[in-house]
């Protein structure tokens, strides 16, 4: 007899049943609240690279959709783009945190995000029983953008969103599909130019356009920490008016600043709940959606 069998025999089934029934009872009010609501999830970081975490995220998304929550999955793909550039012998170049995107790099960005990653994610959702459809910002003119001009520095085909036309996404949601969006945008005038768009910003603006109830960024950190070396120092709630003070004292710094700014953008655009949660925690999305404890940092 194995140790696992011994352990199972020692567990009182009544205690185990009580535990799971308690979890479901606690989740019930959240189920009722979220059914029919729209949630936009920005997917990237370690949750996109680790196969086990990737599987957990797909299961979470399908579960949310199955019970009637309208989920939009917006994804990035920086590491995969870097890998492809290395394969073709092209150096990745960043200026002020933004990828310099010449014409050749833009072709690779579009190929990786729209041609590969987007369809890989759709396939994984289908394997889990979901109904998913892949889109890019070009499809139906979903994302319109103009070239970024910052301090006279030419970043190439790096764009900022000037308009979101969410009709195609809303139509898919209304039919019970999970839209999976890669953040390549078309020019403002519908020209042939394509632009590389920051996925966090794109997700926030899509959430605003859809009047989403919740905007969640899956990251590779627990959230905003008072002490970067102490996960227990997590700040669970930050009022939007206190954000600048946390930036000034260094609590919010580095790569966390643009993520917080995207949460603020969504909140100021009318999205009631914005969150940064740890995508390295299996099923962190379900914990955030359906439990009293929540997870990560909420900007309110």
VENRAGI-V700882 format. One record per pair of residues at least 24 apart in sequence whose C-alpha atoms are under 7 Angstrom apart, sorted by the first residue. I is the first residue (numbers start at 0). GAP is how many residues later the second one is. D is the distance in Angstrom with one decimal. If there is no record, write none. Layout:
[[I GAP D] [I GAP D]]
This chain:
[[25 265 6.7] [26 263 4.9] [26 264 5.9] [29 260 5.4] [33 35 6.1] [34 32 6.7] [34 33 5.0] [34 34 4.7] [35 32 5.6] [35 33 5.1] [35 34 6.3] [36 32 5.6] [36 33 5.9] [36 176 6.2] [37 31 6.3] [37 32 4.5] [37 33 5.9] [37 174 4.8] [37 175 5.6] [37 176 6.9] [38 31 6.1] [38 32 5.0] [38 33 6.3] [38 173 5.6] [38 174 5.9] [38 175 4.8] [38 176 6.0] [39 31 5.9] [39 32 4.8] [39 33 6.1] [39 163 6.9] [39 167 5.8] [39 172 6.8] [39 174 6.4] [39 175 4.9] [39 176 6.3] [40 31 6.2] [40 32 5.0] [40 33 6.1] [40 174 6.0] [40 175 4.8] [40 176 5.9] [41 31 6.1] [41 32 4.8] [41 33 5.7] [41 158 6.4] [41 161 5.9] [41 174 6.2] [41 175 4.8] [41 176 6.1] [42 30 6.7] [42 31 6.0] [42 32 4.7] [42 33 6.7] [42 174 6.6] [42 175 5.5] [43 31 5.9] [43 32 5.6] [43 33 6.7] [43 174 6.4] [43 175 6.6] [44 174 5.6] [44 175 5.7] [45 174 5.7] [45 233 6.8] [45 234 6.3] [46 232 5.1] [46 233 5.7] [52 227 6.6] [52 229 5.9] [55 226 5.9] [55 227 5.7] [56 226 6.4] [57 66 6.7] [57 67 5.6] [58 69 6.3] [59 223 6.3] [59 225 6.7] [59 226 6.3] [61 63 6.7] [61 66 6.8] [61 67 7.0] [61 68 5.1] [69 103 5.8] [70 107 5.9] [71 106 5.9] [71 107 5.2] [71 108 6.2] [72 106 6.3] [72 107 4.8] [72 108 6.2] [73 106 5.9] [73 107 4.7] [73 108 6.2] [73 129 5.8] [74 106 6.3] [74 107 5.6] [74 124 6.4] [75 106 6.7] [75 123 5.3] [76 36 6.4] [80 28 6.1] [80 31 6.3] [99 55 4.8] [99 56 6.0] [100 54 6.2] [100 55 4.9] [100 56 5.2] [100 57 6.1] [101 54 5.0] [101 55 6.1] [105 51 6.7] [105 90 6.9] [109 74 6.5] [112 69 5.9] [113 68 5.9] [117 62 6.8] [117 64 6.2] [121 58 6.9] [130 46 5.0] [130 47 6.0] [131 45 5.3] [131 46 4.4] [131 47 5.9] [131 48 6.9] [132 44 6.7] [132 45 6.2] [132 46 5.1] [132 47 6.0] [133 45 6.0] [133 46 4.8] [133 47 6.2] [134 44 6.8] [134 45 5.9] [134 46 4.8] [134 47 6.4] [135 45 5.2] [135 46 4.6] [135 47 6.0] [135 48 5.9] [136 44 6.9] [136 45 6.5] [136 46 5.5] [136 47 5.1] [136 48 4.6] [136 49 7.0] [137 46 6.5] [137 47 5.2] [137 48 5.3] [139 28 6.6] [140 24 6.4] [140 45 7.0] [141 24 5.8] [142 42 5.1] [142 43 6.5] [143 41 5.6] [143 42 5.2] [143 43 5.5] [143 44 5.0] [144 40 6.1] [144 41 6.1] [144 42 5.2] [144 43 5.4] [144 50 7.0] [145 41 6.0] [145 42 6.1] [156 37 6.9] [156 38 5.0] [156 39 6.2] [157 37 5.3] [157 38 4.8] [157 39 6.3] [158 36 5.1] [158 37 5.8] [158 38 5.5] [159 37 6.4] [163 42 6.7] [163 45 6.5] [165 43 6.4] [165 44 6.6] [199 59 6.9] [199 62 6.5] [200 61 5.7] [203 58 5.9] [203 61 6.7] [203 62 5.1] [204 61 6.7] [206 59 6.8] [207 58 5.9] [207 61 5.6] [207 62 6.4] [207 63 6.2] [210 59 7.0] [210 60 6.4] [211 59 5.8] [212 58 5.7] [212 59 5.8] [212 60 6.4] [213 57 6.2] [213 58 6.4] [213 59 4.8] [213 60 5.8] [214 58 6.3] [214 59 4.7] [214 60 6.3] [215 58 5.9] [215 59 4.8] [215 60 6.0] [216 58 6.2] [216 59 4.9] [216 60 6.2] [217 58 6.3] [217 59 5.3] [217 60 5.8] [217 61 4.8] [218 57 6.8] [218 58 6.1] [218 59 5.2] [218 60 5.2] [219 58 5.6] [219 59 5.8] [219 60 6.0] [220 57 5.3] [221 55 6.0] [221 56 4.6] [221 74 5.5] [222 53 5.7] [222 54 5.7] [222 55 6.6] [222 73 4.7] [222 74 5.1] [223 28 6.7] [223 73 6.1] [224 26 6.9] [225 25 5.7] [234 62 6.1] [235 60 6.0] [235 61 4.4] [235 62 6.0] [236 60 5.5] [236 61 4.8] [236 62 6.0] [237 60 6.2] [237 61 5.0] [237 62 6.3] [238 60 5.8] [238 61 5.1] [239 24 6.7] [239 59 6.1] [239 60 5.8] [262 36 6.6] [272 27 6.3] [273 24 5.8] [273 25 5.5] [273 26 6.9] [274 24 6.2]]
